[in-house]
Amino acid sequence: MPKLDGFLAVKRKDPGYRAVEERVLDFNRVELMLSEEEVVEQATRCMDCGVPFCHIHGCPLGNRIPDYADLIANNQWKEALLLLESTNNFPEITGRICPAPCETSCTLAPDFLATACEQIELQIAERGWKEGWVLPEIALVKTGKRVAVVGSGPTGLAAAQQLIRKGHEVIVFEKSDRLGGLLTYGIPNFKLEKEVIERRMNQMIMEGVVFEKEVEIGRDLSAHYLLHKFDAVVIASGTPLPRDITIPGRSLEGIHFALDYLTQQTKIVLGDTIDSNEYIDAKGKHVIVIGGGDTGSDCVGSVIRRGCASVTQVELLPAPPTVRSSNNPWPQWPLIMRSSSSHEEGVTRMWSIGSKEFQGVNGKVKRFSGVRLNWKENSFTEIPGSEFILDADLVLLSMGFIPHRESPLVKEFNLALDSRGSIQTDEKYRTSVDKVFAAGDAVIGASLVVKAINHGRQCASSVDKYIRNAHSL
Ligand SMILES: Cc1cc2nc3c(=O)[nH]c(=O)nc-3n(C[C@H](O)[C@H](O)[C@H](O)COP(=O)(O)OP(=O)(O)OC[C@H]3O[C@@H](n4cnc5c(N)ncnc54)[C@H](O)[C@@H]3O)c2cc1C
């Protein structure tokens, strides 16, 4: 425990964000960082509780927060990094974009402000990169066994890194032109700079992971090939299918899936040229984002940076409460109203809204027609006379994702699906097909990076055991 009365003597400090008027002019990271001294001071607020809920309940990875807070408070940064890396392959990523369930479950959270766990994690990770402590970890003994990983999102990357370090040969197949899954083509640069991913990819390449980009399993390469040529296959293909809306006017021009827009924005930020016929232009437009979640919020921040005339985010569900309700006590994740940095930049948020129709002129969307809803328990009715119309020159659909179901990947491998249509696995991440494992969003549905990394690590451990048992290594 760094300091007995640290949590009383030191106030929680957050790094804050760049000023709105400055940050909306670029796609650079919006969140600032505390200085090293400030983070050390924040670390002294950790109470090293007898039951550290941050570690055992909040963090899906089981990050040992009290222990590394103690280490940095004692100026043992390298030891802190080793401890952090023992549970988390990519702390520089979770340190940037995790919603930090560790903090909401911190013992200080209900009455005092939580320990700044995420900033501590980020500072340890970045110090490690700065000092050159993050080096490739090359397995001394090679097993000669081969594992194929399908998908290079956080699940696939974590699984690949764990498996290469166990001495197996690992090839990651990625259908996209860049690695990282939603870390790259999903989460905007202003939340997660893409150099951060590239830096980690270079480490993995040096460790021996082979990345095959623009190869779609199920189309470019068959399941038969993978089953024949590899000792195990890990499917980490995410939830690639966006949920659509079926209301009149859906086929009008100017209505796009959020992820298509966000992907294009990242490509532009990374210097790609977009064909003018395909460019989704928000400049000067009234934008409607349908879906009140995080993907929608990322669209809000992006269209504001592209100079939209206005942006409105509409959500079907009612606004969450501002404080925890009695059936959602600490240390559970609080189901409360949240506002992102993008929301601060200028958006109108509407809750309990039903989408009725898109109206157009000359085939292009011009208006969005909605209605206010009255929610009672888990069902809603439309409020008579509450219909409204909003200008809408661009509509971004951000209503979540649906599982694989009929994807070529699932069909090719002949994988059993669960009742939601996600890939079915047992507790060892085994699918219904021998030597095929699956993990991450492909199994649990749209989730969080920290859960994806955890799944990737656990799955890798199962694959390693499977290979060793099968071949008596
Ligand atoms: C816009 C957006 C913002 C988000 N922001 C956050 C955030 O701030 N914090 C957070 O914690 N979480 C966030 N998430 C959620 C998080 O990104 C996901 O939970 C996480 O990326 C899931 O990881 P994954 O590896 O399972 O899947 P993905 O990241 O989706 O990766 C799957 C990869 O598999 C590839 N693939 C699919 N099929 C094939 C195939 N047949 N052959 C080869 N490759 C294939 C895909 O191209 C993709 O690269 C966000 C999600 C979205 C959509």
The ligand as an SDF file (V2000), in Angstrom:
LIG
                    3D

 53 58  0  0  0  0  0  0  0  0999 V2000
  -17.0120    1.9360  -33.6660 C   0  0  0  0  0  0  0  0  0  0  0  0
  -16.5990    1.0840  -32.4990 C   0  0  0  0  0  0  0  0  0  0  0  0
  -15.9660    1.6660  -31.4280 C   0  0  0  0  0  0  0  0  0  0  0  0
  -15.5810    0.8920  -30.3390 C   0  0  0  0  0  0  0  0  0  0  0  0
  -14.9620    1.5000  -29.3010 N   0  0  0  0  0  0  0  0  0  0  0  0
  -14.5470    0.7580  -28.2540 C   0  0  0  0  0  0  0  0  0  0  0  0
  -13.8700    1.3790  -27.1740 C   0  0  0  0  0  0  0  0  0  0  0  0
  -13.6670    2.5880  -27.1480 O   0  0  0  0  0  0  0  0  0  0  0  0
  -13.4510    0.5820  -26.1430 N   0  0  0  0  0  0  0  0  0  0  0  0
  -13.6550   -0.7720  -26.1310 C   0  0  0  0  0  0  0  0  0  0  0  0
  -13.2330   -1.4410  -25.1930 O   0  0  0  0  0  0  0  0  0  0  0  0
  -14.3140   -1.3750  -27.1480 N   0  0  0  0  0  0  0  0  0  0  0  0
  -14.7600   -0.6510  -28.2060 C   0  0  0  0  0  0  0  0  0  0  0  0
  -15.4180   -1.2550  -29.2340 N   0  0  0  0  0  0  0  0  0  0  0  0
  -15.6120   -2.7270  -29.1990 C   0  0  0  0  0  0  0  0  0  0  0  0
  -14.3250   -3.4690  -29.6150 C   0  0  0  0  0  0  0  0  0  0  0  0
  -13.7100   -2.8110  -30.6870 O   0  0  0  0  0  0  0  0  0  0  0  0
  -14.6190   -4.9250  -29.9710 C   0  0  0  0  0  0  0  0  0  0  0  0
  -15.2890   -5.5390  -28.8940 O   0  0  0  0  0  0  0  0  0  0  0  0
  -13.3270   -5.7030  -30.2660 C   0  0  0  0  0  0  0  0  0  0  0  0
  -12.6070   -5.0950  -31.3060 O   0  0  0  0  0  0  0  0  0  0  0  0
  -13.6430   -7.1620  -30.6450 C   0  0  0  0  0  0  0  0  0  0  0  0
  -12.4660   -7.7990  -31.0030 O   0  0  0  0  0  0  0  0  0  0  0  0
  -12.4250   -9.0740  -31.9770 P   0  0  0  0  0  0  0  0  0  0  0  0
  -10.9870   -9.3350  -32.2410 O   0  0  0  0  0  0  0  0  0  0  0  0
  -13.2420  -10.1610  -31.3890 O   0  0  0  0  0  0  0  0  0  0  0  0
  -13.1740   -8.6130  -33.3030 O   0  0  0  0  0  0  0  0  0  0  0  0
  -12.8010   -7.4710  -34.3550 P   0  0  0  0  0  0  0  0  0  0  0  0
  -12.0660   -6.3540  -33.7390 O   0  0  0  0  0  0  0  0  0  0  0  0
  -14.0860   -7.1750  -35.0510 O   0  0  0  0  0  0  0  0  0  0  0  0
  -11.8050   -8.1990  -35.3670 O   0  0  0  0  0  0  0  0  0  0  0  0
  -12.2440   -9.2310  -36.2130 C   0  0  0  0  0  0  0  0  0  0  0  0
  -11.3300   -9.2810  -37.4270 C   0  0  0  0  0  0  0  0  0  0  0  0
  -11.5920  -10.4710  -38.1610 O   0  0  0  0  0  0  0  0  0  0  0  0
  -11.5230  -10.1810  -39.5440 C   0  0  0  0  0  0  0  0  0  0  0  0
  -12.2720  -11.2170  -40.2470 N   0  0  0  0  0  0  0  0  0  0  0  0
  -13.5980  -11.4880  -40.1620 C   0  0  0  0  0  0  0  0  0  0  0  0
  -13.9160  -12.5550  -40.9390 N   0  0  0  0  0  0  0  0  0  0  0  0
  -12.7540  -12.9560  -41.5270 C   0  0  0  0  0  0  0  0  0  0  0  0
  -12.4480  -13.9980  -42.4480 C   0  0  0  0  0  0  0  0  0  0  0  0
  -13.3910  -14.8270  -42.9140 N   0  0  0  0  0  0  0  0  0  0  0  0
  -11.1670  -14.1350  -42.8750 N   0  0  0  0  0  0  0  0  0  0  0  0
  -10.1970  -13.2920  -42.4120 C   0  0  0  0  0  0  0  0  0  0  0  0
  -10.4530  -12.2790  -41.5470 N   0  0  0  0  0  0  0  0  0  0  0  0
  -11.7130  -12.1130  -41.0910 C   0  0  0  0  0  0  0  0  0  0  0  0
  -12.1560   -8.8040  -39.6330 C   0  0  0  0  0  0  0  0  0  0  0  0
  -11.8010   -8.1560  -40.8400 O   0  0  0  0  0  0  0  0  0  0  0  0
  -11.5650   -8.1330  -38.3930 C   0  0  0  0  0  0  0  0  0  0  0  0
  -10.3330   -7.5050  -38.6890 O   0  0  0  0  0  0  0  0  0  0  0  0
  -15.8400   -0.5010  -30.3270 C   0  0  0  0  0  0  0  0  0  0  0  0
  -16.5110   -1.0920  -31.4050 C   0  0  0  0  0  0  0  0  0  0  0  0
  -16.8960   -0.3110  -32.4720 C   0  0  0  0  0  0  0  0  0  0  0  0
  -17.6370   -0.9390  -33.6160 C   0  0  0  0  0  0  0  0  0  0  0  0
  1  2  1  0
  2  3  1  0
  2 52  2  0
  3  4  2  0
  4  5  1  0
  4 50  1  0
  5  6  2  0
  6  7  1  0
  6 13  1  0
  7  8  2  0
  7  9  1  0
  9 10  1  0
 10 11  2  0
 10 12  1  0
 12 13  2  0
 13 14  1  0
 14 15  1  0
 14 50  1  0
 15 16  1  0
 16 17  1  0
 16 18  1  0
 18 19  1  0
 18 20  1  0
 20 21  1  0
 20 22  1  0
 22 23  1  0
 23 24  1  0
 24 25  2  0
 24 26  1  0
 24 27  1  0
 27 28  1  0
 28 29  2  0
 28 30  1  0
 28 31  1  0
 31 32  1  0
 32 33  1  0
 33 34  1  0
 33 48  1  0
 34 35  1  0
 35 36  1  0
 35 46  1  0
 36 37  1  0
 36 45  1  0
 37 38  2  0
 38 39  1  0
 39 40  1  0
 39 45  2  0
 40 41  1  0
 40 42  2  0
 42 43  1  0
 43 44  2  0
 44 45  1  0
 46 47  1  0
 46 48  1  0
 48 49  1  0
 50 51  2  0
 51 52  1  0
 52 53  1  0
M  END
$$$$
